[in-house]
């Protein structure tokens, strides 16, 4: 897993590092990595390094020091380096001296750079950019490389409350921070520079794509349709028959051994997926290993009774959409469950469940809901979060918002249900399904006429198996 570490966790690791190495070594390591990335960007964007121009936006403290030292290294490679000091009296003196010795200069304006380095604030920074910094950043018309994180973006929550840097590349020192997953659009491409930190187990992590591919359930030589997992789906209604099709299709495409559908949308489901076994009730559905309830299922008394019946089976259950509305009105339905239960809210459904919006600290919000309800919670978003009591929160940064389309959540719940039916851990099932779902959305978007064209849920569904094959290919290469 890739771990993401809070500002406090990184500071503690840095304090330990400072006791092991000579003074200044960690900053020199960070600066060398930053200078290397900046040089590569110059070469890629302008065709060379020597003779190019870079402007450093330098705040106080170590983050500004990283930028100044990197500037001195770039200057020795023939780059014209200028520094704008936002707090001259608090600038990192040794870094500034190194820059001047190398021939760099201090100026009051941006000049005409080929690239700008953001060294305004680091992991101790909170809140938006101050007026002078905001004015400078707003005037930048070239790519920005951020040192450690984009200034103005909260390092622990990714929240943006005002003016902030939007970087093309972020060079993080020693460890990934939550901001790099939670505010990826502000960070751009992220490059990690090791500086020797010894880190504890993370409280926020992401599953590696290759590991998902390696562990994705596929039939073995002794498997049959039952041993691969049988997924039960209760979804759709006369008003929303498409929800039944999309949710059931998600389970089918995720390679469930068998999918049993119960509900009023059987004709529509079977017209799309004749391999599905359909029934009119939960009791007549036959044996399943996990249930999915909710997409388009309704919120009337009959729907409530079906949800209660499914939750009483003692099987793993995914609750989505209308099912979440029912649980918001009656949380006791899941209060005493011992079998795995996964809730999959978007922000509005989260507010119905808890009485408040997730707020800027989405990690803490989803963790608290999971602990309070003793369930696994998947909070949807570009950075989808999965919380299970007693475990690290898992994050999936989608790399885009192509899955933000009607019906996409129905597909996701079907994928999760298939993984639960195959016997996978609920946290792994939810996080892995989110990764496959986001990859399928990206594949679908780039398969339509015009790269990155908007998609609907149907082509997303059609790209689930190619997404699985992609991650399995990564596993084979690992």
C-alpha positions in Angstrom: 0.0 0.0 0.0 1.0 3.6 -0.5 0.8 5.5 2.8 -0.1 9.1 3.2 1.2 10.8 6.3 -0.1 13.9 8.2 2.0 17.0 8.9 2.4 15.9 12.5 3.5 12.4 11.5 6.1 13.8 9.0 7.4 16.3 11.5 8.0 13.4 14.0 9.8 11.4 11.4 11.9 14.4 10.5 12.9 15.0 14.1 14.1 11.4 14.2 16.0 11.9 11.0 17.7 15.1 12.2 19.1 13.1 15.1 20.7 10.5 12.7 22.3 12.7 10.0 24.5 15.8 9.8 22.9 19.2 9.9 21.5 20.3 6.5 21.6 16.9 4.9 17.8 16.4 4.7 17.4 19.8 3.0 20.1 19.2 0.5 18.5 15.8 -0.4 15.2 17.5 -0.8 16.7 20.4 -2.9 18.6 18.0 -5.1 15.4 16.1 -5.9 13.5 19.3 -6.5 16.2 20.6 -8.8 16.3 17.3 -10.7 12.6 17.4 -11.4 12.6 21.1 -12.4 15.5 20.4 -14.8 13.6 17.5 -16.3 10.5 19.7 -16.7 12.5 22.4 -18.5 14.0 19.9 -20.8 10.6 18.4 -21.6 8.8 21.7 -22.1 11.5 23.9 -23.7 14.0 21.4 -25.1 16.9 22.3 -22.8 18.1 23.4 -19.3 21.0 25.8 -19.7 19.9 29.3 -20.7 16.3 28.8 -19.4 14.9 31.0 -16.7 13.2 29.9 -13.4 11.6 32.1 -10.7 11.4 30.9 -7.1 8.5 32.1 -5.0 10.1 31.9 -1.5 8.4 32.0 1.8 9.9 31.7 5.3 11.2 28.5 6.8 12.4 25.2 5.4 10.1 25.1 2.4 11.6 28.3 1.2 15.1 26.9 2.0 14.4 23.9 -0.2 13.5 26.2 -3.1 16.6 28.4 -2.6 19.0 25.4 -2.4 17.4 23.9 -5.5 17.8 27.3 -7.2 21.5 27.3 -6.4 21.9 23.8 -8.0 19.9 24.8 -11.1 22.1 27.9 -11.4 25.2 25.7 -11.6 23.5 24.0 -14.5 23.2 27.2 -16.4 19.7 28.2 -15.5 19.0 31.9 -14.9 17.4 31.7 -11.4 15.7 34.6 -9.6 14.0 34.6 -6.2 11.1 36.6 -5.0 11.3 36.8 -1.2 7.9 37.1 0.4 9.3 37.5 3.9 12.9 38.8 3.3 13.6 39.1 7.0 12.6 35.4 7.6 14.1 33.9 4.4 16.3 30.8 4.9 19.7 32.5 5.2 21.9 29.6 4.3 19.8 28.8 1.2 19.7 32.4 0.2 23.5 32.7 0.5 24.0 29.5 -1.6 21.8 30.9 -4.3 23.7 34.2 -4.4 27.1 32.4 -4.4 25.9 30.5 -7.4 24.9 33.7 -9.3 21.2 33.7 -8.6 19.5 37.0 -7.8 16.7 38.5 -5.8 14.0 40.5 -7.5 10.6 42.0 -6.7 8.6 40.7 -9.7 8.2 37.4 -11.6 10.3 38.4 -14.6 9.8 36.3 -17.7 10.5 32.7 -16.5 10.0 29.5 -18.3 8.9 27.9 -15.1 8.1 28.9 -11.5 8.9 27.0 -8.3 6.4 27.4 -5.4 8.4 27.5 -2.2 5.9 29.7 -0.3 4.7 27.5 2.5 5.2 23.8 3.5 3.4 21.3 5.7 3.1 23.9 8.5 1.1 26.2 6.3 -2.6 26.6 6.9 -5.2 28.7 5.1 -5.2 30.6 1.8 -2.3 32.5 0.3 -1.7 35.9 1.7 -2.4 38.9 -0.6 1.1 39.4 -1.9 1.6 35.7 -2.6 -1.8 35.4 -4.1 -1.1 38.4 -6.4 2.1 36.8 -7.7 0.6 33.4 -8.2 -2.4 34.9 -10.1 0.1 36.5 -12.5 2.0 33.3 -13.3 1.5 32.2 -16.9 3.9 29.3 -17.0 3.9 25.9 -15.3 4.4 25.8 -11.5 6.4 23.1 -9.7 5.4 23.0 -6.1 7.9 22.1 -3.4 6.3 19.5 -1.1 2.7 20.7 -1.7 0.8 23.5 -3.4 0.8 26.5 -1.2 -2.6 27.5 0.1 -3.9 23.8 0.1 -4.3 22.2 3.5 -1.7 19.4 3.9 -3.9 17.1 5.9 -7.4 17.6 4.4 -6.7 19.0 0.9 -9.1 21.8 1.7 -8.8 25.0 -0.4 -10.4 28.0 1.3 -9.1 30.8 -0.9 -6.3 31.7 -3.3 -3.9 28.7 -3.7 -1.3 27.4 -6.1 -2.4 25.0 -8.8 0.8 23.1 -9.7 1.7 21.1 -12.8 4.0 19.0 -10.7 4.4 18.6 -7.0 7.7 17.3 -5.6 7.1 15.8 -2.2 9.9 15.2 0.3 10.2 12.0 2.2 6.6 10.9 2.2 3.3 11.3 0.5 0.9 13.6 2.4 -2.9 13.4 2.5 -3.1 16.5 0.2 -1.5 14.5 -2.6 -4.5 12.2 -2.7 -7.3 14.5 -1.5 -6.5 17.5 -3.6 -4.8 15.9 -6.6 -6.2 18.4 -9.2 -4.2 21.1 -7.3 -1.0 19.0 -7.2 -0.7 17.8 -10.8 1.8 15.0 -11.2 3.4 14.0 -8.0 7.1 13.0 -7.6 8.4 11.5 -4.4 12.0 12.4 -3.3 13.3 10.0 -0.6 15.2 11.8 2.2 15.6 9.0 4.7 12.5 9.2 6.8 11.5 6.2 9.0 7.7 6.2 9.0 5.2 4.4 11.1 2.2 2.5 9.7 -0.1 5.0 7.9 -3.6 5.9 8.9 -4.5 6.8 5.3 -3.4 4.5 2.4 -4.1 3.5 -1.2 -4.0 0.0 -2.6 -1.5 -0.4 -5.3 -3.1 -1.1 -8.7 -0.9 -4.2 -9.3 -1.8 -5.7 -6.0 -5.5 -5.3 -6.9 -4.9 -7.1 -10.1 -3.1 -9.8 -8.4 -5.8 -10.4 -5.8 -8.8 -10.0 -8.1 -10.9 -13.2 -8.0 -10.6 -15.3 -11.2 -11.7 -18.9 -11.5 -9.1 -21.6 -10.6 -8.9 -25.1 -12.0 -11.4 -26.5 -9.4 -13.9 -23.6 -9.3 -17.4 -23.7 -10.5 -20.1 -21.0 -10.7 -21.0 -21.4 -7.0 -17.5 -21.4 -5.6 -16.6 -18.1 -7.4 -19.3 -16.3 -5.4 -23.0 -15.8 -6.0 -24.2 -12.2 -5.8 -27.7 -11.3 -4.9 -29.1 -7.9 -6.2 -32.3 -6.1 -5.1 -32.5 -3.0 -7.2 -34.7 -1.1 -9.5 -38.4 -0.4 -9.7 -41.1 0.5 -12.1 -39.8 4.1 -11.9 -36.1 3.2 -12.2 -35.7 0.0 -14.1 -32.3 1.1 -15.4 -30.9 1.0 -11.9 -31.5 -2.7 -11.8 -29.8 -3.2 -15.1 -26.7 -1.2 -14.2 -26.3 -2.6 -10.7 -26.7 -6.2 -11.9 -24.4 -5.5 -14.8 -21.7 -4.3 -12.5 -21.8 -7.7 -10.7 -21.8 -9.6 -13.9 -18.9 -7.6 -15.4 -16.9 -8.0 -12.2 -16.8 -11.8 -13.0 -19.2 -13.0 -10.2 -19.7 -16.7 -10.7 -23.5 -16.2 -10.7 -25.8 -13.2 -10.2 -29.3 -13.7 -8.8 -31.6 -10.8 -9.3 -34.7 -10.2 -7.1 -37.1 -7.4 -7.8 -39.6 -5.9 -10.2 -37.1 -5.3 -13.0 -36.5 -8.8 -14.0 -37.6 -8.4 -17.6 -35.3 -5.5 -18.2 -32.4 -7.2 -16.5 -32.8 -10.5 -18.4 -33.1 -8.6 -21.7 -29.5 -7.2 -21.1 -28.0 -10.2 -19.2 -29.7 -13.5 -19.9 -27.2 -15.3 -17.7 -28.7 -13.8 -14.6 -31.1 -15.9 -12.5 -34.2 -13.8 -11.6 -36.8 -14.2 -8.9 -39.6 -12.0 -7.5 -38.6 -12.2 -3.9 -35.6 -12.6 -1.6 -36.8 -15.9 -0.2 -37.1 -17.4 -3.6 -33.8 -16.2 -4.9 -31.8 -19.2 -3.9 -28.4 -19.3 -2.3 -26.2 -16.2 -2.4 -23.0 -15.2 -0.7 -23.7 -11.4 -0.5 -26.5 -9.0 -1.2 -26.6 -5.5 -2.8 -29.7 -3.4 -2.0 -30.8 0.0 -2.9 -30.2 1.5 -6.4 -33.7 2.6 -7.6 -35.3 0.3 -5.0 -37.7 2.9 -3.6 -38.2 4.1 0.0 -41.7 3.0 0.8 -42.7 0.4 3.4 -42.3 -2.5 1.0 -38.7 -1.4 0.2 -38.0 -1.1 4.0 -39.3 -4.6 4.5 -37.0 -6.0 1.8 -34.0 -4.2 3.2 -34.8 -5.5 6.7 -35.2 -9.0 5.3 -31.8 -8.9 3.5 -30.0 -7.4 6.5 -31.4 -10.2 8.7 -29.8 -12.9 6.5 -26.5 -12.7 8.2 -24.7 -12.3 4.8 -22.5 -9.5 3.7 -24.6 -6.6 2.4 -23.9 -3.5 0.3 -26.4 -0.7 0.9 -26.6 2.1 -1.6 -28.9 4.9 -2.9 -32.5 4.4 -1.7 -31.2 1.9 0.9 -29.2 4.7 2.5 -32.3 6.9 2.7 -34.1 4.1 4.6 -31.1 3.6 6.9 -31.0 7.4 7.6 -34.5 7.1 8.9 -33.9 3.9 10.8 -30.2 3.3 11.7 -31.2 0.5 14.0 -31.6 -1.8 11.0 -27.8 -2.2 11.0 -27.0 -1.6 14.6 -26.6 -5.2 15.7 -25.2 -6.7 12.5 -22.2 -8.9 12.8 -21.8 -9.7 9.1 -19.9 -7.2 6.9 -22.0 -4.2 5.9 -20.9 -1.6 3.4 -22.6 1.8 3.0 -21.8 3.7 -0.2 -22.9 7.4 0.3 -22.2 10.4 -1.8 -21.9 13.7 0.1 -25.7 14.3 0.1 -26.4 10.8 1.4 -23.7 11.2 4.0 -25.5 14.3 5.3 -28.7 12.3 5.5 -27.0 9.6 7.5 -25.2 11.9 9.9 -27.1 15.1 9.9 -24.2 17.1 8.5 -22.0 17.5 5.4 -18.6 15.7 5.4 -16.9 19.1 5.7 -13.3 19.9 4.8 -11.8 16.9 6.8 -13.4 14.1 4.8 -11.0 11.5 6.2 -12.1 12.1 9.8 -15.7 12.4 8.8 -15.8 9.0 7.1 -13.8 7.4 9.8 -16.2 8.6 12.5 -19.3 7.4 10.6 -17.7 3.9 10.2 -16.8 3.8 13.9 -20.2 5.1 15.1 -22.2 2.7 13.0 -19.7 -0.2 13.1 -19.8 -0.6 9.3 -17.6 0.0 6.3 -18.3 3.3 4.7 -17.3 4.2 1.1 -17.6 8.0 0.7 -17.8 8.8 -3.0 -15.9 11.6 -4.7 -12.9 12.1 -7.0 -10.9 10.9 -4.0 -13.1 8.1 -2.8 -12.6 7.1 0.9 -13.2 3.7 2.5 -13.3 3.5 6.3 -13.6 0.3 8.4 -13.3 0.4 12.2 -9.8 -0.4 13.4 -8.2 -0.1 10.0 -6.5 2.6 7.9 -8.8 4.7 5.8 -8.2 3.7 2.1 -8.3 6.3 -0.6 -8.7 6.0 -4.4 -7.8 9.1 -6.3 -9.7 8.6 -9.6 -7.5 10.7 -11.8 -10.5 12.5 -13.2 -14.3 12.9 -12.7 -15.5 10.7 -15.6 -17.5 8.5 -13.2 -19.6 11.6 -12.1 -22.5 10.6 -14.2 -26.0 9.2 -13.5 -26.1 5.5 -12.8 -22.3 5.1 -12.2 -22.9 4.5 -8.5 -25.3 1.7 -9.3 -22.5 0.0 -11.3 -20.1 0.5 -8.4 -22.3 -1.2 -5.8 -22.7 -4.2 -8.1 -18.9 -4.5 -8.4 -18.5 -4.3 -4.6 -21.2 -7.0 -4.1 -19.4 -9.4 -6.5 -16.2 -9.0 -4.5 -17.9 -9.6 -1.2 -19.6 -12.7 -2.7 -16.2 -14.0 -3.6 -15.2 -13.9 0.0 -13.0 -10.8 -0.1 -12.6 -8.4 2.9 -15.1 -5.6 2.9 -12.5 -2.8 3.0 -10.5 -4.4 0.2 -13.7 -5.0 -1.8 -14.8 -1.4 -1.6 -11.4 0.1 -2.3 -10.6 -2.3 -5.2 -14.1 -1.8 -6.7 -13.5 2.0 -6.6 -10.2 1.6 -8.4 -11.6 -0.6 -11.1 -14.7 1.7 -11.4 -12.5 4.8 -11.9 -10.2 3.1 -14.4 -13.2 1.8 -16.4 -14.6 5.4 -16.5 -11.2 6.7 -17.8 -11.0 4.0 -20.4 -14.5 4.7 -21.5 -13.9 8.4 -21.7 -10.9 8.0 -23.9 -12.5 5.3 -26.1 -15.3 7.7 -27.2 -14.8 10.1 -30.1 -12.5 12.8 -29.0 -10.1 12.0 -26.1 -11.6 12.6 -22.7 -15.2 12.9 -24.0 -18.1 12.8 -21.4 -19.5 9.3 -20.8 -22.7 7.7 -19.5 -23.0 4.7 -17.2 -23.5 2.2 -20.0 -20.0 2.6 -21.6 -18.5 2.6 -18.1 -20.1 -0.8 -17.5 -18.7 -2.1 -20.8 -15.1 -1.1 -19.7 -15.1 -2.9 -16.4 -13.5 -6.1 -17.8 -10.9 -4.2 -19.8 -10.1 -2.4 -16.5 -9.7 -5.7 -14.7 -7.5 -7.0 -17.4 -5.3 -3.9 -17.2 -4.6 -4.3 -13.5 -4.0 -8.0 -13.9 -1.5 -7.2 -16.6 0.2 -4.8 -14.2 0.4 -7.6 -11.6 2.0 -9.9 -14.2 4.7 -7.3 -14.8 5.3 -6.6 -11.1 
